[in-house]
């Protein structure tokens, strides 16, 4: 539902008219490049880092989906093969790809999102009218992406071993930032905002020739030369043409002034081109200063918010960049805000904290990746002794004199080139030590190869910093003086013991995947990666865990529900005039209500917070969100909490996860029968059974078509499905195909909420659905074909 927010996004994104202007009127800015040659040059210039291209996936999905059939619900196995060929072409050239997907609809873009949804509704209505009239798929001029394509593209790329990032804000900023910070050879996409950001080169997906890895690179420098401005002018230029922050409606008067005074006005150009040239001419004449920007804010009709222009320019500044248009204090503030919003989406993992016994005291050590990348840590819990947080410091308690020990599951958000500190801290009693991992956001050696400093971080007499060389072993003896406490760290005194507290903390096995690299110390120790969590987990813990899974494309829609209580879904290929089949948004609403109750905690009196739904369906004007009440599913013994569903282990818990998942679809009594099936078939049968209960107009012929689809799909290759030809296309089957696909996204959401009783791969459309095959089975079933013919002779 999240990535689908941009499902119908056109290829001309960013500053309206700029991409076309460059292609049409700036031929020198469109340079044909060989990506293989650029990769080889990068390897020569940077032998220690592989060539990387960061991909704006949302502007590429339309180019990737090339199967001939698109109206029947999607040719998913064929599409998966196409994505694999795309990846292999770059791998053969030694180029690594990193894919970014929009993960949210930002509130400032809600009005535009609604306008696009209404426009798409009209387009889909015309499409269904064509199918009903001609009983075939229309031409490419009416092309619409299959429902939920961006969502499943994300999981497809992940299943193919690719790094995929689902953002916490719109993707273009994070794509540009990643490209700059990681010295990528370029950005692949089709969004003119990449001409504005001062980042790595911008490559065109529209002009990519995959067989030769040749495409067009758009040159910012040449564009600036044609416009008579500098790179510094580009963010202001974009704002004065209208963007997501500065509406075009506020700029009409300014454009008129520029047009009347510009020497570049040319009647052979269209109005938008003349506006581009005249705005560039205007800003080329003013000094690059904050005072110039303030003057513009005064003369523009910006309404009550006179900071629009300033914020607009700021939105194009990447971390570490400054602009003469903006005071440094404003830039720093903006960078902090953007980093908080994006939560450093580049390289993140969930880490475990292990407490090592050092001569009867315990130090919290983290197992990390080989190139330790750690910027900020957060404690996910609180008690009287632990869970305190100050800035970017993390507190871990150790064993006290009474023998009480505390450990805690910790989430680290990672960034490149850290420098961490361990420090002892006395709180509550002289014998209770807290070790703090503190991160300094400075360029430093990778921690695996560099020192850890022992540094005083709070009240009490200052400690003398002591360096511990991590490349070898600890010094034979080292003292850390603290009031009433002396800790002797002796070589060989390390014990692979994880201690668990008594009353406040309860042991559980973490869901985090096993860590692949040695401890910071590099010492040859075998330490079991046990972690613990608080017996009463705060909601912020699960929100943070959901955020990490969201960013890494491991869950579906959960984070936005937990963090904002809001969710959206774009248009589907549904026939609004077929009143016998409700909109998919309404069909799956009861299931979503159960999912919401699993995720959200009731307040006083047992009342759940309402969830805002922005779902497209017939009769919904989208003037405001639907406010949806969570409803508890019927689970024997009551609905398990998130701590059980997400963190606990054992066969009983696995059973609870599965039964809770089924309860979301009112199928908890069918658990034994469904568990006997292969996982993809079980998931699909769950969906079909739910549909048959929810949609009274579905017939036995519909049910037979659904079942024939899943049973016949198993043995078919992508090539066989590609060769399948349809004599005609049935509009009702098109509608039902879209409903099925949206049902799969609902399965994904329930699976994520219930702690993954299914592998996500088992619920993907290429495992259970093919548009043309469903059309064939639907038409056969409604013609009265025998079961043997429906099942292609495989009646066993």
Order of alpha helices (4+ residues) and beta strands (2+ residues): alpha-beta-alpha-beta-alpha-alpha-beta-alpha-alpha-beta-alpha-beta-alpha-beta-beta-alpha-alpha-alpha-alpha-alpha-alpha-alpha-beta-beta-beta-beta-beta-beta-beta-beta-beta-beta-beta-beta-beta-beta-beta-alpha-alpha-beta-alpha-alpha-beta-beta-alpha-alpha-alpha-alpha-alpha-alpha-alpha-alpha-alpha-alpha
